[in-house]
């Protein structure tokens, strides 16, 4: 088993990809969101993330530095995470 087996690839939804591709998103905000996705990749049940509703695999977390909120769904079957929404402040 390699160290990569413990990683959960983070796949952005089309909406998230469009949000982050917007030229008005600053480099600082973009890099902060990318750093958050790396942290989620390493541990989808990241400290500071909250369960949304009754589903323990539907999570939301504040984007560091007060830049917004990210919402994601853990796909245990395929060992990946789908970044479903990013709301930037």
DRENVO-531554 format. One record per residue: residue number from 1; z, x, y of N, C-alpha, C, O in turn; residue in three letters. Coordinates in steps of 0.05 Angstrom, whole numbers, plus 5000, padded with zeros to 4 digits. Each point is the difference from the previous one (the first is absolute). Last residue first. Layout:
BEGIN
<atom NUM <Z X Y> <Z X Y> <Z X Y> <Z X Y> "ala"> ...
END
This chain:
BEGIN
<atom 89 <4988 4664 5701> <5013 4991 5025> <4990 5016 5023> <5008 4995 5023> "unk"> <atom 88 <4949 4977 4874> <5008 5021 5019> <5011 4988 5026> <4990 4980 5010> "unk"> <atom 87 <4996 4993 4882> <5002 4988 5026> <5010 5021 5019> <5023 5009 4998> "unk"> <atom 86 <4930 4984 4899> <5013 5018 5019> <4999 4986 5027> <4978 4994 5011> "unk"> <atom 85 <5006 4980 4876> <5000 4994 5029> <5015 5021 5015> <5021 5010 4992> "unk"> <atom 84 <4961 4996 4912> <4987 4974 5007> <4997 4995 5030> <4981 4986 5008> "unk"> <atom 83 <5024 5095 4915> <5011 4997 5027> <4985 4975 5012> <4977 5002 5007> "unk"> <atom 82 <5043 5025 4889> <4980 4990 5018> <5013 4996 5027> <5018 4983 5003> "unk"> <atom 81 <5002 5083 4906> <5011 4983 5021> <4977 4991 5018> <4983 5017 5008> "unk"> <atom 80 <5030 5017 4882> <4990 5005 5026> <5013 4981 5020> <5013 4981 4992> "unk"> <atom 79 <4985 5024 4904> <5015 5021 5014> <4986 5008 5026> <4993 5023 5004> "unk"> <atom 78 <4986 4902 4934> <4981 5022 5006> <5012 5024 5013> <4986 5019 5008> "unk"> <atom 77 <5069 4906 4968> <4981 5002 4978> <4981 5024 5003> <4994 5014 4981> "unk"> <atom 76 <5069 4960 5088> <5011 5015 4978> <4980 5005 4978> <5000 5022 4988> "unk"> <atom 75 <4993 4959 5117> <4986 4991 4977> <5009 5017 4976> <4989 5022 4995> "unk"> <atom 74 <5049 4949 5109> <5001 5020 4978> <4986 4987 4976> <5008 4979 4991> "unk"> <atom 73 <4981 5002 5118> <5005 4988 4974> <4998 5022 4979> <4980 5014 4998> "unk"> <atom 72 <5040 4979 5118> <4985 5010 4977> <5009 4986 4974> <5022 4989 4999> "unk"> <atom 71 <4983 5023 5119> <5006 4983 4978> <4983 5009 4976> <4977 5007 5004> "unk"> <atom 70 <5063 5031 5099> <4981 5001 4979> <5009 4982 4977> <5024 4998 4994> "unk"> <atom 69 <4993 5015 5120> <5010 4992 4974> <4977 5002 4980> <4977 4993 5006> "unk"> <atom 68 <5045 5060 5094> <4991 4975 4989> <5013 4995 4973> <5022 5011 4994> "unk"> <atom 67 <4995 5064 5070> <4971 4995 5003> <4991 4974 4988> <4977 4991 5004> "unk"> <atom 66 <5111 5063 5006> <4996 4973 5012> <4971 4992 5003> <4994 4984 5017> "unk"> <atom 65 <5043 5096 4939> <4996 5003 5029> <4995 4974 5014> <4990 4999 5022> "unk"> <atom 64 <4992 4999 4872> <5017 5017 5017> <4991 5002 5029> <4977 4995 5007> "unk"> <atom 63 <5006 4919 4933> <4986 5025 5004> <5017 5017 5018> <5009 4991 5021> "unk"> <atom 62 <5029 4931 4913> <4994 5008 5028> <4985 5026 5000> <5007 5019 4985> "unk"> <atom 61 <4988 4913 4932> <5016 5022 5010> <4991 5004 5029> <4977 4997 5007> "unk"> <atom 60 <5014 4933 4897> <4993 5006 5028> <5019 5022 5010> <5023 5003 4990> "unk"> <atom 59 <4939 4949 4908> <5018 5015 5017> <4990 5001 5029> <4976 4998 5005> "unk"> <atom 58 <5016 4960 4887> <4988 4994 5027> <5020 5012 5020> <5022 4990 5002> "unk"> <atom 57 <5000 5010 4906> <4977 5018 5004> <4985 4995 5026> <4981 5015 5006> "unk"> <atom 56 <5094 4931 4961> <5010 5027 5006> <4977 5020 5005> <5006 5022 5010> "unk"> <atom 55 <5000 4869 5007> <4985 5019 4984> <5009 5029 5007> <4996 5009 5023> "unk"> <atom 54 <5032 4907 5020> <5013 5003 4974> <4987 5022 4983> <5011 5007 4979> "unk"> <atom 53 <4981 4998 5129> <5003 4977 4982> <5013 5007 4974> <5017 5017 4999> "unk"> <atom 52 <4959 5066 5043> <4990 4977 5014> <5002 4976 4980> <4987 5000 4979> "unk"> <atom 51 <5068 5100 5030> <4986 4981 4983> <4991 4976 5017> <5016 4991 5017> "unk"> <atom 50 <5000 5107 5026> <5013 4975 4993> <4982 4983 4983> <4976 5000 5004> "unk"> <atom 49 <5042 5112 5027> <4981 4978 4996> <5016 4976 4990> <5020 5002 4987> "unk"> <atom 48 <5024 5079 5029> <4992 4988 5025> <4980 4978 4997> <4995 4985 5019> "unk"> <atom 47 <5008 5089 4908> <5024 4992 5015> <4991 4990 5027> <4983 5013 5013> "unk"> <atom 46 <4948 4981 4906> <5009 5018 5021> <5025 4989 5014> <5002 4976 5007> "unk"> <atom 45 <4938 5006 4912> <5024 4985 5007> <5016 5017 5020> <5024 5003 4998> "unk"> <atom 44 <4895 5032 4968> <4994 4974 5012> <5024 4984 5008> <4998 4982 5017> "unk"> <atom 43 <4982 5124 4973> <5021 4981 4992> <4995 4973 5012> <5008 4996 5023> "unk"> <atom 42 <4929 5077 4985> <5020 5014 4985> <5022 4982 4989> <5011 5005 4979> "unk"> <atom 41 <4920 4960 5077> <4987 5011 4976> <5021 5014 4982> <4998 4998 4975> "unk"> <atom 40 <5028 4973 5110> <4998 4978 4982> <4988 5009 4973> <5008 4991 4979> "unk"> <atom 39 <4996 5072 5090> <5027 4994 4991> <5000 4977 4980> <5014 5001 4980> "unk"> <atom 38 <4905 5019 5062> <5007 5022 4982> <5028 4995 4988> <5004 5004 4976> "unk"> <atom 37 <4967 4938 5091> <4986 4994 4975> <5005 5022 4979> <5002 4994 4977> "unk"> <atom 36 <5033 5019 5110> <5014 4978 4987> <4986 4994 4973> <5014 4995 4980> "unk"> <atom 35 <4944 5066 5076> <5024 5012 4989> <5017 4979 4985> <5011 5006 4979> "unk"> <atom 34 <4914 4963 5068> <4991 5016 4977> <5025 5013 4986> <5002 5000 4976> "unk"> <atom 33 <5012 4954 5104> <4994 4981 4979> <4991 5016 4975> <5009 4992 4978> "unk"> <atom 32 <5005 5059 5098> <5026 4989 4991> <4996 4980 4978> <5015 5000 4980> "unk"> <atom 31 <4909 5036 5062> <5013 5020 4983> <5027 4991 4990> <5008 5007 4978> "unk"> <atom 30 <4945 4937 5083> <4985 5003 4975> <5014 5019 4981> <5004 4994 4977> "unk"> <atom 29 <5031 4997 5110> <5005 4976 4984> <4986 5002 4973> <5012 4995 4979> "unk"> <atom 28 <4972 5074 5082> <5028 5000 4992> <5006 4976 4982> <5014 5003 4980> "unk"> <atom 27 <4900 5004 5060> <5004 5019 4978> <5028 5001 4990> <5005 5003 4976> "unk"> <atom 26 <4961 4906 5070> <5004 5028 5007> <5003 5018 4975> <5007 4990 4979> "unk"> <atom 25 <4937 4918 5036> <5024 5009 4986> <5003 5030 5006> <4982 5016 4993> "unk"> <atom 24 <4941 4934 5035> <5022 4999 5019> <5027 5008 4987> <5020 5004 5014> "unk"> <atom 23 <4895 4990 4938> <5002 5024 5017> <5023 4999 5020> <5008 5021 5011> "unk"> <atom 22 <4986 4932 4890> <4996 4993 5028> <5004 5024 5017> <5021 5013 4999> "unk"> <atom 21 <4993 4983 4905> <4974 5011 5010> <4995 4994 5029> <4982 5011 5012> "unk"> <atom 20 <5094 4954 4940> <5003 5029 5004> <4975 5013 5010> <5001 5022 5011> "unk"> <atom 19 <4997 4885 4969> <5021 5005 5020> <5002 5029 5006> <5001 5008 5024> "unk"> <atom 18 <4943 4966 4905> <4988 4993 5026> <5020 5006 5023> <4992 5010 5021> "unk"> <atom 17 <5039 5001 4891> <4980 5020 5006> <4987 4995 5027> <4996 5019 5016> "unk"> <atom 16 <5063 4916 4952> <5015 5024 5008> <4980 5022 5007> <5003 5014 5020> "unk"> <atom 15 <4961 4907 4946> <5012 4995 5026> <5014 5025 5010> <4998 5007 5024> "unk"> <atom 14 <4967 4994 4889> <4978 5001 5020> <5012 4996 5028> <4991 5014 5019> "unk"> <atom 13 <5077 5025 4912> <4983 4977 5000> <4979 5003 5022> <5001 5019 5016> "unk"> <atom 12 <5044 5067 4935> <5002 4982 5023> <4982 4975 4996> <4978 5003 4989> "unk"> <atom 11 <5077 5062 4940> <4973 4991 5006> <5002 4981 5024> <5013 4979 4998> "unk"> <atom 10 <5047 5103 4949> <5001 4978 5020> <4972 4993 5008> <4985 5017 5011> "unk"> <atom 9 <5065 5032 4897> <4979 5000 5021> <5002 4976 5017> <5005 4978 4991> "unk"> <atom 8 <5072 5070 4955> <4988 4973 5001> <4979 5000 5022> <5007 4997 5023> "unk"> <atom 7 <5047 5084 4911> <4990 4990 5025> <4987 4972 4997> <4988 4994 4979> "unk"> <atom 6 <5047 5064 4950> <5022 4986 5014> <4990 4987 5027> <5015 4986 5012> "unk"> <atom 5 <4930 5070 4932> <5006 4975 4985> <5021 4984 5014> <5002 4975 4995> "unk"> <atom 4 <4974 5114 5034> <4983 4978 5011> <5004 4974 4986> <4995 4979 5011> "unk"> <atom 3 <5046 5102 4959> <5014 4989 5024> <4984 4977 5011> <5012 4981 5012> "unk"> <atom 2 <4972 5037 4885> <4998 5016 5025> <5016 4986 5022> <5007 4976 4998> "unk"> <atom 1 <4998 5025 4889> <5000 4983 5024> <5000 5018 5025> <5017 5017 5003> "unk"> 
END
